[in-house]
């Protein structure tokens, strides 16, 4: 089983109507390290624990559920936004980061994670 990495672009949502910030986001899945979780590397944020690491770890199932209907687990909330986008909201004691993705990028990533997690028989 091999790790899956995908870099995509997302929109950082702010309260300023003039701000339209596009950021690169790294999506990672390592079935050997943790087959139930994915990592989202979000620049400019601090993940829970304040380690300075921009990686958020969440259940792969949460990401999948959040593409179809609102889903929440701990400090992360995900919901579909229209037919082609999804919103991921990250909460920390210092604030909230809201990121809007094209759903197709997240679906592609999830498909790759399921392929990577399936053992290949010889």
N, C-alpha and C positions, 0 to 999 in steps of 0.2 A: 504494500500500500504506500502510495506516495502523497506528499503534501500538495495542496492546491493553493495557488496564489493568483490573485487577479487584482489588477489596479483599475479602478474606474473613477469617473468624475461624479461629484455630487455638489449640490447647492447648499451652502451654509445659510440657513434662514436667520435673519436678524430682525430687530424691530424697526430698522430704518428702511423706509420705502425706496431709498436710493441705493441701498446696498444689495448687490447681486454677486455674492462671492462664490466662485467655483473652486473647489478644492479637490486634490487627488486623494482618493481613499483606497487603502490596501485591504483587501479581503483575504483572509487566510484560513486554511483548514488543514489540520495535521491529524489524521486518523490514528496514528501511533501514539501521539502525545495525549489526545483527548478526543475520542471519536464522537462525542455528543456536542462539542462546542466549536464555534467559529470565532475568529478574531476580526475586529474592525479597527484598522489603524487610522485614526482621525487626527490629522495635524492640528496643532493649536489647542488641544484639549488635554486635560489631565484625567486619567481614568481613576476610578474609586481607589482609595488608599493613598492618593497623593504621591505616588512613586514617580510621577513625571512621565510615565510611559503613556504614549498616546493610544495604546491598544485596549480596546474594550472586548471583554470575553463574554459571549452570550451563547445560550443554547441554540443549536442549529434549528431545532424544532420551533423555537420562538420566532426566529427569522422567517421561517416558512409560514407559520400561522399568521404572522403580521402582514404578509402579502395579501391575505384573503379577508382578514377582519382585524379589528383592534386587538392587540395582544400586549401584555405587560408581564415583566418579571424583574423584580428588584428595582434597579435604577434605570431600566431600559423600557421604553414604550415604542411600539411599532404599529403603524396602521396604513392601509392603502389610501392613496390620495388620487381620486379620479380613477381612470382605467389604466394609466400608464406610469404612475408614480407611486412611491411609497415614502413615508416619513419615518425617520428613526430619531427618537428623543432620548438623550443621555442626561441623567441627573447626577450632580455631585453637590457636596455641601457648598461649593463656591459658585454654583449656577447651573444653567441648563444649556446644552448644545442641541440644536435642532437641525437635522440634515435631511435633504430631500434627494432621493435616488430615482433613476429610471428603474422601474420594476424589472424590465427585461435584463438589466445587468445583474440584479440580485438572483433572478430565476436561473440565468446562465451559470452563475457561481454555484448555486445550490445543486444544480444538475451535475456539475463537475464533482462536487463533494460526494454525492451518492455513487458516482462511478468510481471514485478513488477509494471509497469505503467498502466496495464490493470485492471480495477476494477473487482473484483470477484463478480458475482451476486449470491444471495442466494435464 
